[in-house]
Amino acid sequence: MTCADARDLVLAHARGALPPGDDAAVREHLASCAACARVDHVDRMLSEVLEQRLPQHPASLALKRRLAAEWPAPPRARTSFKRFVMPALAAAAVVLALTPQLYHRLVVVPGDRNALVTEAVNDHVRVLLSQRPMDVESSDVHQVKPWFAGRLDFAPAVAFDGDAEFPLRGGAVGYFLDRRAAVFLYSRRLHTISLFVVRADGLDWPERRLEMSSRGFRVILWRAGELGYALVSDVDMGELRTLVAKVRGEPA
């Protein structure tokens, strides 16, 4: 069983919804693959948090009878992506918004560059889900940057004040892996763009610009001195490159 196969089935395995043969194959794979075993552990922890933190409301007898009558047939051996993975992603998004500290203790290995991209996308999703994504709302970077004084152990070096193409909306203090981050929010039409600035020490932050796409989002990472920068959005990569040049003060 490959890692891709195992991760498609890991949630169904945790729920005891797999046939004995598939369940044994997943169990054997998890015993020999530390990365997939970690995914399984995180999924189980997320489920526990959901059970503890979300309110529980008993269903009425009429609803129970209607659901029992409409309950679908048992799933096939190869569980579909939408049936199990999509609910897992929705649950993970709720937990990420509610308990970021738990997530940072559980998830990725800081030395992995793919983990940096994963973290950037997850933090951007958390911004999108937040009812109050900004601690300070202003279109003037000279008002946003001073707000971070005393709230971070570094000064975020961002000179771009926003413009008609990419207006600045404000900023916030967030988390990136195991450390605090300065978060600057820009817009492009109806799209939100998150810029995360962190201390890069101890992380395998690329010295040269790294561009990647993950789960429908575009990510650009770069480093300037001791600081690492991660720009994330669902806009086109070309538009994101334009904003990177503005943030870095490069000539047009």
N, C-alpha and C positions, 0 to 999 in steps of 0.2 A: 504494500500500500504506500502510495506517495504522500508527501506532506499535503499537497493540494486535495487529494482524496480524503485524507484524515480530517483536515480542517473543515471540509464540507459536512462531515458527519459528527464532529466533536460535540456540538450542542445536543443533537439527538442522542448521542451516547450518554451524555450527562443526565438526560431526562429518562433514560432507560427505554427509548423508543425504537431501538434498532433490533433487527432479528439477531439471534445468537451468533451466527457466522460473522456478520458485519461487526457486531459489538466486540467479538474476540479479536478481529483484525485491527480495529481501532485501538483496543487495549494494548495489543502487542506493539503497535507502532508508537504509542505514547510512552511505553516503557523504554524504548530505544531512541527516542527523539526528544531532546530537551526543549527545543523551540516549540514543538506542538504541545508538549506537556505543559509548558507555560501558558499557551493559549487556553488550554483546557482549564488550568487553575484560575486564570483571570475570568473566564466565563462563569465558573462556579462562584467566585467571589462577587461578581456583578449580580448574579441571581440572588445571592444572600442579602446583598445591600438593598436590592429592590424589594425583597420581602420585608426587610426591617424598616425601610424608610418611607415606602409608599403606603397610603391608607388602604385598608381592606374593607370592602363593603359586601355583605352577604347578598346573594342573589335571591330574588323571590322564587316561590315554588313554581309559578307559572313560567318564569323565564327558564328555570332549570328543565322543566318538561319540554319546552320548545327547543332548547338547545340539544337535549337528548334526542329529540326526533329528527333534528337537522344535522346531527354530528356526522362528519364524513367517514368514509370507510378507512380502515387502518392504512397507514402509509406504506408505499412500496419499500423494498430493501434499499434502493438508492434514493435517499431523501432529497427533495428538491431544494434548490437555493432559496427560493422565495418563501418556502414554508417554514424554514428554520433559521436561515442566516439573516434574512431581513428583520424578523422580530428581534433577533439578538442585537443587530446594529441599532435598532430603535431603543432597546433597553440600555445599551451601552451609552447612547447619546444622553439619555436621561441621567444616568449615573455620573457621566462626565460633567454634566452641568451642576449636579448636586454635590458631588464629593470629589473634587479635583485632587485633594491630598491623597485619598485612597488610590486613585488612578496612578499618580506619580510614584507611589511606593510599589505598585504591582507590575507596571508594564515594561518599558523597553530598556535595552542595554545602551547606556549613553555613548559607548564607543562606536556604535554601528551607524554609518551615515544614512542607511535606509531608515533607521530609527529616528533620526533627526527629521526626515521628511514626514514620517508617520506622526511624530509629535506635532510638527507644524500644522498638519492637516487637522489633527484632533483638536488642537487649541483653536484653530480657526472655526471649526464646527461649534465648539463651545461658545465662541463669540456670537455666532449666528443664532444659537439657541437662547442666549442670555436675554432676559427681559431688560436688563440694564448693562449693556456691554461696555459703557464708558464711565469712568470715574470723574473725568473732567471733559466737558463738551466745549469745544472752541475750534474755530477755523484758523487760529493764529498759533503757529508752533512755538512762538516766543512766550505764549501763555501756557501751553501744554508742557513744554520741557521743564520750566521751573517747578511745576507741580510735583515732579518726581523727586525733588530734593528731600532727603530724609526718609524716603520710602524705598530707595534702592541703594545698594552699596557701590554704584557706579553712575556716571553721567551718560545717558544715552545720546550719542552723537548723531543727531538727525537735523539737517538744516532745511529740508524741503518744507515750505510753508503751505503747500497745496496750491492748486490753480484751477482754472475752469475745467480742465480735463480730469484732474484728480483732486477734488476738494478734500481738505482735511476735516474730519469730523470731531476728533478728540483723542483721548488716550486713557489708559488704565494700567494698573499693575496686575500682571498675571503670573503664571508659572510656566516654565519650559523645562521639562524633565525634573531635575532635582533643585532648580534654582528659580529665583524671581526674575521676571522679565518686564521690560517696558513694552507696552502695546500701543501702537499708533494705528488709528483707523482712518483709511481713506475710502473714497467712493469712485466708482466709474460707472456712470449712468445709474442703474438700479443695483449695481453689484457692490458688495462690501469687500474691501481689501485690507488684510491684517498685516502689519509689519511688527515682527517680534525682534527685540534687541536684548541680547543676553551676554554675560561673560562667557567667553568661549573656552576658558581654561578647563582642562579635563575632558573636553569633548573633541571628537574627531571632526572638527569643523573644517570644511574644505577651504584651502587658501585661495583657490580660483573659484570663479562662479560655477555653481552646480545647478542645473535646471532639470526638474523632474515633474512628472504628472502622477497623481495618485488619487484614485476614487473620484475622478471627475474634477479635481482641483489641480491648479498649476502652482508649483513651488520653486522659488529661486533662493538659494543660499549663497552667502558670501561672507568674507571676513575682512575686517579693517582693524588692525592692531589687536587689542585684547578682546574686541567685541565681535560677536557673531550676529548676523542679520538673516531673517527668514521672512520672505514676502509670499503671501498665500492668497489666492482668490480663484474664482471660476471664470475669470476673464481670459481672453486669448493670451498665449504666451508672449506674443508680440507686444501687446499692451502692457503686460507685466514688465517686460524688458524696458519699455519706455519709462515706466515709473522708477525702476531701479536706477536708471541713468539720472533721473531727477533727484532721487534721494542721495545718490553718491556725488551729485554736483558735477556730473560729466557734461561737457559741451554738447549741444544738440547736433 
